[in-house]
């Protein structure tokens, strides 16, 4: 059986569209420089208001990835 070691980092993604899009943006950007992304957890959700409307969604996530041997 193979055993893994993971590292966990915290990221903040943003989007004008939705919470899900903010998560996707953070993961996609992290995937450009990190290998072996495995899971994420949402830590915090918040937004920016402009003219009584939601202007941006911000989502803080923790992303886990396997560490190479």
Secondary structure, DSSP 8 states (H G I E B T S, - for coil): -----EEEEEEEEEESS-HHHHHHHHHHHHHHH---EEEEEEEEEEEEEETTEEEEEEEEEEEEEE---
